[in-house]
Amino acid sequence: MVNRDSYDAMLAAVQAFHDKHDFKNTGGEELTYRIALMTEELGEIAEAVTKGKSREVLAEEVADLFILLFGTAIAADFDLKQAFWEKMEKIMQRESRMVNGRIRVSEFRDS
């Protein structure tokens, strides 16, 4: 049985989806197209939150974006797991600030 919780299993599932629909040869892996799809999904996440939709609806929309993120790593041929851990290492070193009453963890560039 496949461990459905592992990164490799999720990546393989998204790769199988790309292969099934031949995304590589039909424009599905074109990066500007993928940006449009991710923007659409982010809008659906925003709608789920701002319109008070159920947690299940929100989870489905976030999963859609997550799948698109995996697919973008496939399309752009980079290791998402490595990029994730490299970025986590950087952001864990950052300081946080309160900005307009909410916490921000950014590379603050004070002038």
N, CA, C and O of each residue as an XYZ file, in Angstrom:
444
protein
N       0.829     -1.180      0.000
C       0.000      0.000      0.000
C       0.881      1.255      0.000
O       1.909      1.297      0.676
N       0.479      2.254     -0.746
C       1.237      3.492     -0.863
C       0.993      4.362      0.365
O      -0.145      4.540      0.799
N       2.066      4.895      0.912
C       1.944      5.842      2.009
C       1.479      7.175      1.425
O       2.281      7.924      0.869
N       0.209      7.465      1.549
C      -0.373      8.658      0.948
C       0.046      9.938      1.642
O      -0.244     11.031      1.155
N       0.724      9.819      2.773
C       1.139     11.004      3.515
C       2.516     11.503      3.104
O       2.909     12.601      3.499
N       3.241     10.747      2.340
C       4.610     11.150      2.029
C       4.662     12.151      0.883
O       3.814     12.157     -0.009
N       5.678     12.990      0.939
C       5.922     13.959     -0.128
C       6.044     13.246     -1.470
O       5.447     13.668     -2.460
N       6.817     12.168     -1.497
C       7.045     11.445     -2.750
C       5.754     10.900     -3.331
O       5.574     10.912     -4.549
N       4.857     10.425     -2.488
C       3.574      9.905     -2.970
C       2.723     11.024     -3.560
O       2.078     10.840     -4.592
N       2.723     12.173     -2.911
C       1.954     13.313     -3.439
C       2.528     13.790     -4.763
O       1.786     14.060     -5.708
N       3.854     13.894     -4.828
C       4.496     14.309     -6.075
C       4.205     13.308     -7.190
O       3.916     13.710     -8.317
N       4.276     12.028     -6.894
C       3.990     10.991     -7.893
C       2.540     11.063     -8.362
O       2.258     10.848     -9.540
N       1.623     11.362     -7.450
C       0.214     11.480     -7.828
C       0.004     12.650     -8.780
O      -0.728     12.525     -9.762
N       0.632     13.776     -8.501
C       0.503     14.936     -9.384
C       1.187     14.655    -10.728
O       0.675     15.044    -11.778
N       2.342     13.979    -10.694
C       3.019     13.608    -11.944
C       2.121     12.692    -12.776
O       2.032     12.858    -13.992
N       1.461     11.737    -12.143
C       0.546     10.838    -12.852
C      -0.600     11.617    -13.484
O      -1.021     11.305    -14.598
N      -1.109     12.626    -12.785
C      -2.168     13.478    -13.319
C      -1.670     14.230    -14.552
O      -2.373     14.309    -15.560
N      -0.452     14.786    -14.473
C       0.140     15.477    -15.621
C       0.312     14.516    -16.792
O       0.000     14.854    -17.933
N       0.804     13.332    -16.505
C       1.014     12.334    -17.570
C      -0.308     11.904    -18.190
O      -0.410     11.787    -19.411
N      -1.311     11.670    -17.371
C      -2.619     11.219    -17.864
C      -3.193     12.196    -18.884
O      -3.778     11.788    -19.887
N      -3.019     13.491    -18.619
C      -3.595     14.517    -19.490
C      -2.561     15.131    -20.437
O      -2.848     16.107    -21.130
N      -1.359     14.552    -20.461
C      -0.285     15.003    -21.355
C      -0.040     16.512    -21.253
O       0.117     17.195    -22.265
N      -0.010     17.016    -20.023
C       0.182     18.443    -19.806
C       1.446     18.973    -20.481
O       1.465     20.092    -20.993
N       2.493     18.162    -20.474
C       3.772     18.608    -21.041
C       3.628     19.015    -22.511
O       4.275     19.962    -22.959
N       2.784     18.305    -23.258
C       2.647     18.545    -24.698
C       1.378     19.286    -25.088
O       1.123     19.490    -26.275
N       0.577     19.694    -24.104
C      -0.691     20.352    -24.429
C      -0.850     21.708    -23.741
O      -1.966     22.213    -23.622
N       0.255     22.297    -23.290
C       0.225     23.630    -22.695
C      -0.040     23.663    -21.205
O      -0.001     24.733    -20.597
N      -0.309     22.519    -20.604
C      -0.632     22.484    -19.186
C       0.545     22.762    -18.272
O       0.351     23.027    -17.086
N       1.758     22.709    -18.796
C       2.938     22.985    -17.981
C       3.567     24.335    -18.318
O       4.656     24.652    -17.841
N       2.880     25.130    -19.140
C       3.384     26.457    -19.484
C       3.241     27.339    -18.239
O       2.159     27.419    -17.657
N       4.314     27.990    -17.837
C       4.348     28.629    -16.521
C       3.414     29.822    -16.382
O       2.833     30.001    -15.311
N       3.242     30.646    -17.407
C       2.315     31.769    -17.256
C       0.875     31.269    -17.143
O       0.063     31.877    -16.446
N       0.556     30.173    -17.819
C      -0.758     29.550    -17.675
C      -0.943     29.047    -16.247
O      -2.022     29.187    -15.671
N       0.094     28.469    -15.684
C       0.009     27.944    -14.324
C      -0.176     29.085    -13.324
O      -0.878     28.919    -12.326
N       0.439     30.228    -13.574
C       0.233     31.391    -12.704
C      -1.239     31.784    -12.709
O      -1.816     32.071    -11.660
N      -1.844     31.796    -13.894
C      -3.270     32.132    -13.990
C      -4.111     31.136    -13.204
O      -5.049     31.527    -12.510
N      -3.783     29.854    -13.308
C      -4.536     28.838    -12.572
C      -4.366     29.015    -11.061
O      -5.333     28.892    -10.310
N      -3.145     29.302    -10.617
C      -2.909     29.493     -9.186
C      -3.622     30.743     -8.682
O      -4.141     30.754     -7.566
N      -3.651     31.789     -9.492
C      -4.362     33.011     -9.130
C      -5.855     32.726     -8.978
O      -6.493     33.201     -8.038
N      -6.398     31.957     -9.898
C      -7.808     31.574     -9.827
C      -8.090     30.803     -8.541
O      -9.083     31.065     -7.862
N      -7.223     29.860     -8.209
C      -7.424     29.071     -6.991
C      -7.292     29.931     -5.738
O      -8.043     29.749     -4.780
N      -6.352     30.856     -5.740
C      -6.210     31.747     -4.594
C      -7.476     32.586     -4.417
O      -7.902     32.843     -3.291
N      -8.072     33.009     -5.529
C      -9.341     33.728     -5.462
C     -10.436     32.868     -4.860
O     -11.268     33.363     -4.099
N     -10.444     31.586     -5.192
C     -11.444     30.675     -4.632
C     -11.215     30.450     -3.136
O     -12.170     30.274     -2.379
N      -9.956     30.455     -2.713
C      -9.654     30.370     -1.282
C     -10.169     31.632     -0.585
O     -10.803     31.550      0.467
N      -9.897     32.789     -1.172
C     -10.363     34.050     -0.596
C     -11.885     34.060     -0.488
O     -12.441     34.501      0.518
N     -12.542     33.579     -1.515
C     -14.010     33.526     -1.495
C     -14.515     32.604     -0.389
O     -15.485     32.922      0.299
N     -13.858     31.476     -0.224
C     -14.268     30.539      0.830
C     -14.155     31.195      2.202
O     -15.014     30.995      3.061
N     -13.105     31.971      2.407
C     -12.896     32.618      3.702
C     -13.858     33.794      3.878
O     -14.546     33.891      4.895
N     -13.902     34.679      2.895
C     -14.689     35.906      3.056
C     -16.188     35.656      3.026
O     -16.953     36.447      3.577
N     -16.617     34.588      2.404
C     -18.052     34.282      2.359
C     -18.456     33.257      3.409
O     -19.597     32.793      3.427
N     -17.514     32.904      4.286
C     -17.828     32.025      5.393
C     -18.212     30.615      4.981
O     -19.038     29.974      5.631
N     -17.608     30.132      3.895
C     -17.915     28.769      3.454
C     -17.330     27.761      4.443
O     -16.502     28.115      5.283
N     -17.755     26.536      4.339
C     -17.351     25.501      5.297
C     -15.852     25.218      5.245
O     -15.159     25.550      4.284
N     -15.394     24.601      6.302
C     -13.990     24.197      6.373
C     -13.669     23.197      5.266
O     -12.557     23.197      4.737
N     -14.629     22.350      4.913
C     -14.428     21.357      3.847
C     -14.207     22.046      2.493
O     -13.352     21.630      1.712
N     -14.980     23.094      2.227
C     -14.802     23.850      0.982
C     -13.429     24.519      0.980
O     -12.712     24.466     -0.020
N     -13.067     25.139      2.085
C     -11.748     25.772      2.190
C     -10.645     24.744      1.979
O      -9.692     25.005      1.244
N     -10.759     23.585      2.611
C      -9.737     22.541      2.468
C      -9.605     22.104      1.018
O      -8.492     21.897      0.534
N     -10.725     21.961      0.319
C     -10.667     21.551     -1.089
C      -9.969     22.600     -1.944
O      -9.172     22.256     -2.817
N     -10.258     23.867     -1.705
C      -9.629     24.929     -2.486
C      -8.135     25.018     -2.189
O      -7.333     25.237     -3.097
N      -7.761     24.850     -0.931
C      -6.331     24.857     -0.579
C      -5.637     23.655     -1.214
O      -4.507     23.772     -1.689
N      -6.303     22.501     -1.225
C      -5.723     21.314     -1.876
C      -5.520     21.564     -3.368
O      -4.512     21.143     -3.935
N      -6.471     22.246     -4.005
C      -6.307     22.585     -5.428
C      -5.034     23.396     -5.640
O      -4.259     23.118     -6.555
N      -4.822     24.399     -4.791
C      -3.619     25.224     -4.911
C      -2.365     24.399     -4.640
O      -1.357     24.547     -5.331
N      -2.432     23.536     -3.639
C      -1.299     22.669     -3.289
C      -0.926     21.783     -4.479
O       0.256     21.618     -4.782
N      -1.916     21.222     -5.144
C      -1.679     20.381     -6.331
C      -1.043     21.208     -7.436
O      -0.122     20.747     -8.110
N      -1.531     22.430     -7.623
C      -0.936     23.299     -8.638
C       0.511     23.651     -8.298
O       1.346     23.766     -9.195
N       0.814     23.821     -7.019
C       2.197     24.105     -6.617
C       3.114     22.925     -6.938
O       4.212     23.106     -7.464
N       2.656     21.722     -6.619
C       3.427     20.535     -6.986
C       3.614     20.480     -8.505
O       4.712     20.212     -8.993
N       2.548     20.732     -9.234
C       2.610     20.697    -10.693
C       3.547     21.742    -11.268
O       4.198     21.508    -12.286
N       3.617     22.888    -10.620
C       4.533     23.931    -11.083
C       5.978     23.502    -10.877
O       6.837     23.788    -11.711
N       6.246     22.824     -9.781
C       7.595     22.282     -9.571
C       7.923     21.259    -10.650
O       9.053     21.212    -11.136
N       6.951     20.446    -11.028
C       7.158     19.480    -12.111
C       7.421     20.214    -13.414
O       8.375     19.904    -14.128
N       6.575     21.190    -13.721
C       6.683     21.920    -14.988
C       7.993     22.691    -15.099
O       8.594     22.750    -16.171
N       8.434     23.282    -13.990
C       9.660     24.087    -14.007
C      10.897     23.259    -13.679
O      12.015     23.774    -13.694
N      10.696     21.974    -13.382
C      11.782     21.036    -13.129
C      12.686     21.470    -11.976
O      13.903     21.581    -12.127
N      12.060     21.712    -10.820
C      12.856     21.957     -9.626
C      12.344     21.079     -8.490
O      11.220     20.577     -8.524
N      13.187     20.908     -7.495
C      12.876     20.064     -6.346
C      12.149     20.903     -5.303
O      12.774     21.680     -4.580
N      10.835     20.747     -5.226
C      10.026     21.534     -4.304
C      10.382     21.250     -2.852
O      10.390     22.163     -2.027
N      10.675     20.004     -2.534
C      11.039     19.663     -1.152
C      12.320     20.400     -0.752
O      12.394     20.964      0.340
N      13.311     20.396     -1.614
C      14.563     21.095     -1.321
C      14.313     22.598     -1.199
O      14.817     23.237     -0.275
N      13.541     23.161     -2.124
C      13.237     24.594     -2.075
C      12.508     24.946     -0.784
O      12.783     25.979     -0.173
N      11.575     24.085     -0.367
C      10.828     24.301      0.865
C      11.771     24.373      2.058
O      11.723     25.324      2.839
N      12.625     23.367      2.197
C      13.496     23.326      3.379
C      14.526     24.442      3.361
O      14.878     24.969      4.416
N      15.017     24.813      2.181
C      15.950     25.944      2.101
C      15.257     27.229      2.526
O      15.839     28.040      3.247
N      14.019     27.419      2.086
C      13.274     28.624      2.460
C      12.945     28.612      3.945
O      13.051     29.648      4.601
N      12.545     27.454      4.497
C      12.253     27.376      5.923
C      13.475     27.745      6.753
O      13.361     28.436      7.766
N      14.638     27.285      6.324
C      15.868     27.617      7.040
C      16.067     29.128      7.071
O      16.457     29.680      8.100
N      15.803     29.800      5.955
C      15.952     31.259      5.895
C      14.931     31.960      6.782
O      15.286     32.838      7.568
N      13.659     31.573      6.658
C      12.642     32.329      7.389
C      12.685     32.071      8.887
O      12.239     32.908      9.672
N      13.213     30.929      9.290
C      13.345     30.677     10.729
C      14.374     31.606     11.380
O      14.373     31.774     12.600
N      15.239     32.203     10.580
C      16.249     33.136     11.086
C      15.714     34.560     11.176
O      16.364     35.418     11.773
N      14.557     34.830     10.604
C      14.025     36.188     10.542
C      13.374     36.609     11.852
O      12.860     35.795     12.619
N      13.419     37.890     12.066
C      12.706     38.502     13.186
C      11.276     38.803     12.725
O      10.995     38.881     11.529
N      10.400     38.965     13.685
C       9.024     39.341     13.354
C       8.738     40.745     13.858
O       9.419     41.265     14.741
N       7.707     41.343     13.266
C       7.250     42.673     13.680
C       5.729     42.692     13.636
O       5.095     41.937     12.899
N       5.178     43.561     14.432
C       3.760     43.831     14.343
C       3.593     44.964     13.332
O       4.198     46.026     13.477
N       2.785     44.736     12.324
C       2.509     45.735     11.301
C       0.991     45.846     11.189
O       0.304     44.882     10.850
N       0.489     47.031     11.477
C      -0.952     47.267     11.451
C      -1.705     46.247     12.300
O      -2.765     45.758     11.909
N      -1.143     45.934     13.468
C      -1.812     45.056     14.411
C      -1.707     43.564     14.111
O      -2.349     42.751     14.776
N      -0.896     43.198     13.108
C      -0.729     41.779     12.770
C       0.759     41.470     12.624
O       1.558     42.305     12.201
N       1.090     40.250     12.988
C       2.501     39.859     12.936
C       2.949     39.651     11.489
O       2.213     39.107     10.666
N       4.165     40.095     11.202
C       4.790     39.885      9.894
C       6.174     39.318     10.127
O       6.889     39.747     11.033
N       6.542     38.368      9.319
C       7.883     37.802      9.332
C       8.397     37.962      7.910
O       8.075     37.170      7.025
N       9.189     38.985      7.709
C       9.655     39.338      6.371
C      11.117     39.738      6.433
O      11.687     39.871      7.517
N      11.713     39.926      5.288
C      13.024     40.546      5.223
C      12.783     42.039      5.244
O      12.623     42.665      4.196
N      12.757     42.610      6.438
C      12.480     44.034      6.564
C      13.696     44.809      6.089
O      14.827     44.533      6.490
N      13.443     45.777      5.235
C      14.521     46.614      4.706
C      14.265     48.046      5.177
O      13.621     48.835      4.486
N      14.772     48.360      6.342
C      14.597     49.720      6.880
C      15.518     50.659      6.142
O      16.678     50.350      5.870
N      14.961     51.829      5.821
C      15.816     52.822      5.151
C      16.343     53.821      6.125
O      17.079     54.730      5.740
